[in-house]
Amino acid sequence: MFGPQGGDGYSAPIWDKVSGQIHHAVARAWMPMDIDNYLMTHWPTIGPELAGKINFFVGTADTFFLNDAVQLLQQNVANLASPPADFTFTYGLNQPHGWSPYTTQQLIVIMAEYMAGLAPAGTSTSAWLGHGVQAVQPVRGLVQAPTMGARSPHR
C-alpha cells in the first residue's frame, strides 16, 4: 500500500513468491515509509528530540508478522548513540496484531499526562486529565498473556 501499483491494480509485490527474485524498484519505493531506515539515517539530527520518547508494543504472534520488524528495529536502535535511543519495547506473549498492554482509557491517560507535562506555562490541563482517573505506569519487556478463561487486566 506504500509502494507502486502492480499491473493487476493491487500493490506491486516486493518479491516474486515463486522465483524469490526481489523487485528492487518496489523496495526503493518503500524506503520513505521505513521507520528503521529513517531513524538510522537521520539520528544525528532527530535523536536529541526523540531519545527516550518512543514506545513500541506488539504481540509476539502479530497477525502480519510485524513483531519481527519491531524486534529488528529494537536491535538496530540499540546501537544508536549521541544520544542513546532509550526507546521502550513491550511484547505481548502470543498476542495478535493490535495488542496493547493498556486499556483504551489507560492509554489516553498516559498520553494526556505526557502532553500536560509539556504544555506551555499557564495552560489549564485539568480537563485533559479527567477526575478520579489513576495514573498508569508504562510497561516494558515481555508481558505474559492471560490463561484461557482468565480476564486480562489490560483489556
C-alpha positions in Angstrom: 0.0 0.0 0.0 3.0 2.3 0.3 4.7 1.4 -2.9 3.9 1.4 -6.6 0.8 -0.2 -8.1 1.2 -3.5 -9.9 -0.2 -4.4 -13.3 -3.2 -6.0 -11.6 -4.2 -2.8 -9.8 -3.0 -4.1 -6.4 0.2 -3.1 -4.7 3.2 -4.3 -6.5 4.9 -7.2 -4.7 8.3 -6.7 -3.3 9.4 -10.2 -4.4 8.3 -13.0 -6.7 6.9 -15.8 -4.5 7.8 -18.5 -7.0 11.4 -17.4 -8.0 12.3 -15.5 -4.9 13.5 -12.6 -7.1 13.4 -9.3 -5.2 11.9 -6.3 -7.0 14.4 -3.6 -6.1 12.4 -0.7 -7.5 9.5 -1.6 -5.2 11.8 -1.9 -2.2 13.3 1.5 -3.0 9.8 3.0 -3.2 9.0 1.7 0.3 12.1 3.3 1.8 10.5 6.7 2.7 8.0 4.7 4.9 10.7 2.6 6.7 11.0 4.0 10.2 14.1 1.9 10.9 15.9 3.4 7.9 14.7 6.9 8.7 16.0 6.6 12.3 19.3 5.2 11.3 19.8 7.8 8.5 18.7 10.9 10.4 19.6 10.1 14.1 22.3 12.8 14.4 19.6 15.4 13.7 16.4 13.9 15.2 18.0 11.9 18.1 18.1 14.7 20.6 14.4 15.3 20.2 13.3 11.6 20.1 15.6 9.9 22.6 13.5 8.2 25.4 10.2 9.3 23.8 9.1 6.4 21.6 7.3 3.4 23.0 6.5 0.3 20.9 4.2 -2.5 21.9 3.4 -5.5 19.7 2.2 -9.1 20.2 4.8 -11.8 19.6 2.2 -13.6 17.3 1.4 -10.5 15.3 -1.1 -11.4 12.6 1.0 -9.6 10.0 4.4 -10.7 11.5 5.1 -7.1 12.5 6.7 -8.3 15.7 9.7 -9.4 13.5 10.2 -5.9 12.2 9.8 -4.4 15.7 12.5 -6.8 17.1 14.8 -5.9 14.2 14.2 -2.2 14.9 15.0 -2.8 18.6 18.3 -4.4 17.7 19.2 -1.6 15.4 18.3 1.3 17.7 20.3 -0.4 20.5 23.4 0.7 18.5 22.4 4.4 18.3 24.5 6.8 20.3 24.8 10.5 20.9 22.2 10.2 22.4 21.2 6.6 23.0 17.7 6.0 21.7 16.3 4.7 25.0 13.0 3.6 23.4 10.7 1.2 25.2 9.7 -2.1 23.6 6.9 -4.2 25.1 5.9 -7.6 23.7 2.7 -9.4 24.5 3.4 -13.1 24.6 1.4 -15.0 22.0 -0.7 -11.9 21.3 -2.0 -10.9 17.8 -2.0 -7.7 15.8 -3.4 -4.7 17.6 -2.4 -6.0 21.1 -1.8 -3.3 23.7 -0.7 -3.7 27.4 -3.2 -1.0 28.2 -6.9 -0.4 28.1 -8.0 2.4 25.9 -8.6 4.6 29.0 -5.2 3.8 30.4 -3.5 4.7 27.1 -5.4 8.0 26.9 -4.4 8.8 30.5 -0.7 8.1 29.7 -0.9 10.4 26.6 -2.8 13.2 28.4 -0.3 13.2 31.3 2.6 13.3 28.8 1.0 16.2 27.0 0.1 18.0 30.2 3.7 17.8 31.3 4.8 19.5 28.1 2.0 22.1 28.0 3.1 25.8 27.9 3.2 27.5 31.3 -0.2 28.7 32.3 -2.1 26.2 30.3 -5.1 24.7 32.1 -4.8 20.9 31.7 -7.4 19.8 34.3 -9.9 18.9 31.6 -7.3 16.7 29.9 -6.7 14.5 32.9 -10.3 13.9 34.0 -11.4 13.2 37.5 -10.7 10.1 39.5 -8.5 8.5 36.9 -5.5 6.8 38.3 -2.1 7.2 36.7 -0.7 4.2 34.8 2.9 3.2 34.9 4.4 2.3 31.5 5.0 -1.4 30.9 8.3 -2.7 29.5 9.6 -6.1 28.3 7.6 -9.2 27.8 4.0 -9.4 29.1 2.6 -12.8 29.7 -0.8 -13.4 28.0 -3.6 -14.4 30.3 -4.5 -18.0 30.7 -7.6 -19.4 29.0 -10.7 -18.2 30.8 -8.9 -15.6 32.7 -9.7 -12.0 32.1 -6.7 -9.8 31.1 -6.0 -6.9 33.5 -5.2 -4.8 30.4 -8.4 -5.3 28.5 
